Amino acid sequence: KIIFVPHDISKKHIQRIVDKLNVPLSFYTKGETRGNVLIIDTIGELANAYQYGDIAFVGGGFTNALHNILEPAAFGLPVLFGPNHAKYPEATFMLQEGSAFEVSSTKDFTQLLQKLNDDVFLTKQKQKNARFIERFKGAVDIVLKNITV
C-alpha cells in the first residue's frame, strides 16, 4: 500500500497525480478505503501518517529543498530522498550511518525497494533509525543550555 502526501494539495495538482497513477485509489478527505493507494489531500496529517508506514520517500531532495527526514526516522522508517541534500546535516549523518538512502534514479529506487522488501533487511534498517534518533535525542536541551541571552 502507498500513501501519497503531496506538498501541493490544489485540485489541479491532485488530479495530475491521479492521472499519472491510473489505479484505484482513495482520498483522505472522503474517508475512502478502496485500492492500495491513499492520497492525503489535506494539510497537517503527514506526521500521523508515518505510523502506518514501513518506508518513507521524502520529497524535495531533487530540488534542493529536502523536507523533514527526522519525522519518519522517529517512527523507525528507512528514509529515501533525492541527491540534493548538501544543506541538511541530518541527511549526511543518516547516510553515513546507513539509516537513509539517496535515490538518484528509477533504477536506484527499484533496487532499494527490492532490498527493503526483505523483512530481515527492513527490520535492521528500522533498528538503525531507532538508534540514530536515540543517539541525538535531547539535542535541543543541550543547545538551550549553551545559549546566553
Secondary structure, DSSP 8 states (H G I E B T S, - for coil): -EEE--S---HHHHHHHHHHH-S-EEEGGGT---SSEEE--SSS-HHHHGGG-S-EE-TTTTTT----SHHHHHTT--EEE-S--TT-HHHHHHHHHTSEEE--SHHHHHHHHHHHTSHHHHHHHHHHHHHHHHHHTTHHHHHHHT---
